[in-house]
């Protein structure tokens, strides 16, 4: 086994031991009984409560390379009373992926994040959620992409959805160079988000409706691309300053798997940064 894999399994084992040690028997409905040599639950007690054999759980805590299912990890998270961040850490160590989410909950952008967006100055940026809804943006985004794409605070959730707009707006398809490449990048991000939400009916409704009205969506969705590619580029024609060429990349919010910062960086030597400065001189 590769050394990095060994390290991951050993880290998982150490994490489980540390979480087990902090749980008192009475916290999970067990009698304290006789004096214990070590604090917390015994391995056999965790195994009993999680519905696995003591031998299997012992191998897991020994850092062995064994198969771990989502259902088992959820049982361990419940028994060990893990909070949201600990549960996510458990899944990343065991499966190298975040835990699945039953339903989607709208996210709130805190004031610090909003302030950071504005401090990016001439760099257009927005915050997108797991559905690829644009939920917040800075002035530079509004002055450039927002003007061309028609984003406004009064838009419905569907109108703010990047996938919906990419596949239903004739304006975006006309103005965006390399449209298919751009659409494939964001559609793959959309599919990656879709895989995290098990019982949320929004995804099925959105996919069915887009499949009905957009042949391009049907074709690209059938490819089953799941790229977590975080960057690309786009060129747009702005009615006031002409062509804008932007490199974009996605940054994951540290405290949430469901929020990402999408930054559009003006391409060097394209004159885009200077054009954005001129746009920001207007009253946006």
C-alpha positions as CSV (number, residue, x, y, z in Angstrom):
1,X,0.0,0.0,0.0
2,X,1.2,3.5,-0.8
3,X,2.6,5.5,2.1
4,X,0.0,8.2,1.7
5,X,-2.8,5.6,1.9
6,X,-1.2,4.2,5.1
7,X,-1.0,7.6,6.6
8,X,-4.7,8.2,5.8
9,X,-5.8,5.0,7.4
10,X,-3.7,5.6,10.5
11,X,-5.1,9.2,10.7
12,X,-8.6,7.7,10.5
13,X,-7.8,5.2,13.3
14,X,-6.3,7.9,15.5
15,X,-9.3,10.1,14.9
16,X,-11.8,7.4,15.9
17,X,-9.8,6.6,19.0
18,X,-9.8,10.2,20.1
19,X,-13.6,10.6,19.5
20,X,-14.3,7.3,21.3
21,X,-12.3,8.4,24.3
22,X,-14.4,11.5,25.0
23,X,-17.8,9.7,25.1
24,X,-19.0,8.6,28.5
25,X,-21.1,5.3,28.6
26,X,-24.1,7.1,30.0
27,X,-24.1,9.5,27.1
28,X,-25.1,6.6,24.8
29,X,-27.4,4.8,27.3
30,X,-24.9,2.4,28.7
31,X,-24.2,1.8,32.4
32,X,-20.8,3.0,33.6
33,X,-20.2,-0.3,35.3
34,X,-16.8,-1.1,36.7
35,X,-13.8,1.2,36.7
36,X,-12.3,1.6,33.3
37,X,-8.6,1.7,32.5
38,X,-9.0,4.3,29.8
39,X,-11.6,7.1,29.4
40,X,-14.6,6.8,27.1
41,X,-16.2,3.9,25.4
42,X,-14.6,0.6,24.7
43,X,-14.1,-0.6,21.1
44,X,-16.7,-3.4,21.7
45,X,-19.3,-0.9,22.9
46,X,-18.8,1.3,19.8
47,X,-19.1,-1.8,17.6
48,X,-22.3,-2.9,19.3
49,X,-23.9,0.6,19.0
50,X,-22.8,0.9,15.4
51,X,-24.0,-2.5,14.4
52,X,-20.7,-4.1,13.4
53,X,-18.6,-6.9,14.9
54,X,-15.9,-6.0,17.5
55,X,-13.3,-7.6,15.3
56,X,-14.2,-5.5,12.3
57,X,-14.2,-2.3,14.3
58,X,-10.8,-3.2,15.9
59,X,-9.3,-3.6,12.5
60,X,-10.6,-0.1,11.5
61,X,-9.0,1.4,14.6
62,X,-5.8,-0.4,13.8
63,X,-5.5,1.5,10.5
64,X,-6.2,-1.6,8.3
65,X,-7.2,-1.1,4.7
66,X,-10.9,-2.3,4.9
67,X,-14.0,-1.2,3.0
68,X,-16.2,1.3,4.8
69,X,-19.7,2.2,3.6
70,X,-21.5,5.5,3.8
71,X,-24.1,3.8,6.1
72,X,-21.4,2.6,8.5
73,X,-19.8,6.0,8.6
74,X,-23.1,7.6,9.4
75,X,-23.6,5.1,12.2
76,X,-20.2,5.9,13.7
77,X,-20.8,9.6,13.4
78,X,-24.0,9.1,15.4
79,X,-22.5,6.8,18.0
80,X,-19.5,9.1,18.5
81,X,-21.7,12.2,18.5
82,X,-19.7,14.0,15.8
83,X,-20.5,17.6,14.9
84,X,-20.8,18.8,11.3
85,X,-17.1,19.4,10.9
86,X,-16.0,16.2,12.5
87,X,-18.5,14.2,10.4
88,X,-17.0,15.8,7.2
89,X,-13.5,15.0,8.4
90,X,-14.5,11.4,9.1
91,X,-15.8,11.0,5.5
92,X,-12.8,12.7,4.0
93,X,-10.4,10.3,5.8
94,X,-12.4,7.2,5.1
95,X,-13.7,7.8,1.6
96,X,-11.8,10.9,0.4
97,X,-15.1,12.7,-0.2
98,X,-17.5,14.8,1.8
99,X,-20.6,13.2,3.4
100,X,-23.8,13.0,1.4
101,X,-26.5,15.5,2.2
102,X,-30.2,14.6,2.3
103,X,-31.6,17.9,1.4
104,X,-30.3,21.3,0.4
105,X,-30.6,24.3,2.7
106,X,-30.1,27.9,1.5
107,X,-26.8,29.4,2.7
108,X,-26.3,32.8,4.4
109,X,-23.4,34.9,3.4
110,X,-21.8,36.4,6.5
111,X,-20.7,40.1,6.5
112,X,-17.0,39.3,6.5
113,X,-17.5,37.4,3.2
114,X,-19.5,40.2,1.7
115,X,-16.8,42.7,2.7
116,X,-14.1,40.5,1.1
117,X,-16.0,40.4,-2.2
118,X,-16.1,44.2,-2.4
119,X,-12.4,44.5,-1.5
120,X,-11.5,42.6,-4.7
121,X,-11.9,45.9,-6.5
122,X,-11.7,45.4,-10.3
123,X,-11.9,41.6,-10.0
124,X,-15.5,40.4,-10.7
125,X,-16.5,37.7,-8.2
126,X,-19.6,36.0,-6.9
127,X,-20.6,33.3,-4.5
128,X,-22.4,30.2,-5.8
129,X,-24.1,27.5,-3.8
130,X,-24.1,23.7,-4.5
131,X,-26.9,24.2,-7.0
132,X,-24.8,26.8,-8.8
133,X,-27.2,29.6,-7.9
134,X,-25.4,32.9,-7.7
135,X,-26.3,34.1,-4.2
136,X,-24.0,37.1,-3.8
137,X,-21.7,39.3,-6.0
138,X,-19.5,42.3,-5.9
139,X,-19.8,45.6,-7.8
140,X,-17.3,44.5,-10.4
141,X,-19.3,41.4,-11.2
142,X,-22.5,43.5,-11.5
143,X,-20.8,46.0,-13.8
144,X,-19.5,43.3,-16.1
145,X,-21.1,39.9,-16.1
146,X,-24.2,41.1,-14.4
147,X,-25.0,43.7,-17.0
148,X,-24.4,41.3,-19.9
149,X,-26.2,38.4,-18.3
150,X,-29.0,40.4,-16.6
151,X,-28.4,39.5,-13.0
152,X,-30.3,41.5,-10.5
153,X,-31.3,41.2,-6.8
154,X,-35.0,40.8,-7.9
155,X,-34.3,37.6,-9.9
156,X,-35.9,34.3,-8.9
157,X,-33.7,31.3,-7.8
158,X,-34.2,29.7,-11.3
159,X,-33.1,33.0,-13.0
160,X,-30.0,33.1,-10.8
161,X,-29.0,29.5,-11.6
162,X,-25.9,29.4,-13.8
163,X,-26.9,26.1,-15.5
164,X,-30.3,27.3,-16.3
165,X,-29.0,30.5,-17.8
166,X,-26.2,28.8,-19.7
167,X,-28.6,26.5,-21.4
168,X,-31.7,28.7,-21.9
169,X,-30.4,32.2,-22.6
170,X,-29.9,32.9,-26.3
171,X,-27.9,36.0,-25.2
172,X,-25.3,34.0,-23.3
173,X,-24.9,31.4,-26.0
174,X,-24.4,34.2,-28.6
175,X,-22.0,36.3,-26.5
176,X,-19.8,33.7,-24.9
177,X,-16.9,32.3,-26.9
178,X,-16.1,28.7,-26.5
179,X,-19.7,28.2,-25.1
180,X,-19.6,24.5,-25.1
181,X,-16.3,24.3,-23.2
182,X,-17.7,26.7,-20.6
183,X,-21.0,24.8,-20.4
184,X,-19.2,21.5,-19.9
185,X,-17.1,22.9,-17.1
186,X,-20.0,24.2,-15.1
187,X,-22.3,21.3,-15.9
188,X,-19.7,18.9,-14.5
189,X,-19.6,21.0,-11.4
190,X,-23.4,20.8,-11.3
191,X,-23.3,17.0,-11.5
192,X,-20.8,16.8,-8.8
193,X,-23.1,18.8,-6.5
194,X,-26.1,16.6,-7.6
195,X,-24.3,13.5,-6.4
196,X,-24.2,14.9,-2.8
197,X,-27.9,15.4,-2.4
198,X,-29.8,12.1,-2.1
199,X,-33.4,12.9,-1.5
200,X,-33.7,16.6,-2.7
201,X,-36.4,16.7,-5.4
202,X,-35.1,20.0,-6.8
203,X,-32.4,18.4,-8.8
204,X,-34.7,16.0,-10.6
205,X,-37.1,18.7,-11.4
206,X,-34.4,21.0,-12.7
207,X,-32.7,18.3,-14.8
208,X,-36.1,17.1,-16.3
209,X,-37.1,20.6,-17.3
210,X,-33.7,21.4,-18.8
211,X,-33.7,18.1,-20.7
212,X,-37.1,19.0,-22.1
213,X,-36.3,22.5,-23.4
214,X,-32.6,22.2,-24.2
215,X,-31.1,19.7,-26.7
216,X,-27.6,20.9,-25.7
217,X,-28.3,20.1,-22.1
218,X,-29.6,16.6,-23.0
219,X,-26.5,15.9,-25.0
220,X,-24.0,17.1,-22.5
221,X,-25.8,15.6,-19.5
222,X,-25.7,12.2,-21.1
223,X,-21.9,12.3,-21.1
224,X,-21.9,12.0,-17.3
225,X,-18.8,14.2,-16.9
226,X,-18.0,14.7,-13.3
227,X,-15.1,17.1,-13.4
228,X,-14.3,19.1,-10.3
229,X,-12.2,21.3,-12.6
230,X,-11.9,24.6,-10.7
231,X,-10.8,26.9,-13.6
232,X,-11.5,28.0,-17.1
233,X,-11.9,31.2,-19.1
234,X,-14.6,33.2,-20.9
235,X,-14.9,36.2,-23.2
236,X,-17.9,38.4,-23.2
237,X,-19.0,41.4,-25.2
238,X,-19.9,44.4,-23.0
239,X,-22.2,47.0,-24.5
240,X,-20.2,49.9,-23.1
241,X,-16.5,48.8,-23.4
242,X,-16.4,45.9,-25.8
243,X,-14.6,42.6,-25.3
244,X,-13.7,41.4,-21.8
245,X,-11.5,38.3,-21.4
246,X,-11.6,36.7,-18.0
247,X,-9.9,33.7,-16.5
248,X,-12.1,32.1,-13.8
249,X,-11.5,29.8,-10.9
250,X,-13.6,28.4,-8.0
251,X,-12.5,28.5,-4.4
252,X,-14.1,26.3,-1.7
253,X,-15.3,28.0,1.4
254,X,-13.5,26.6,4.4
255,X,-16.6,26.4,6.6
256,X,-19.0,25.0,4.0
257,X,-19.0,22.5,1.2
258,X,-22.0,24.2,-0.3
259,X,-20.5,27.6,-0.9
260,X,-17.8,28.5,-3.4
261,X,-16.2,31.8,-4.4
262,X,-16.2,32.2,-8.2
263,X,-13.5,34.7,-9.2
264,X,-13.1,36.2,-12.7
265,X,-9.6,37.5,-13.1
266,X,-9.0,39.9,-16.0
267,X,-6.6,38.3,-18.4
268,X,-3.2,39.9,-18.5
269,X,-2.4,42.2,-21.5
270,X,-6.0,42.0,-22.7
271,X,-7.0,45.5,-21.5
272,X,-9.8,44.0,-19.5
273,X,-8.7,45.4,-16.1
274,X,-8.6,48.9,-17.6
275,X,-12.0,48.5,-19.1
276,X,-13.5,47.3,-15.8
277,X,-12.0,50.4,-14.1
278,X,-13.8,52.6,-16.6
279,X,-17.1,50.7,-15.9
280,X,-16.7,51.1,-12.2
281,X,-16.5,54.8,-12.7
282,X,-20.2,54.6,-13.6
283,X,-22.8,54.6,-10.7
284,X,-23.4,50.8,-10.1
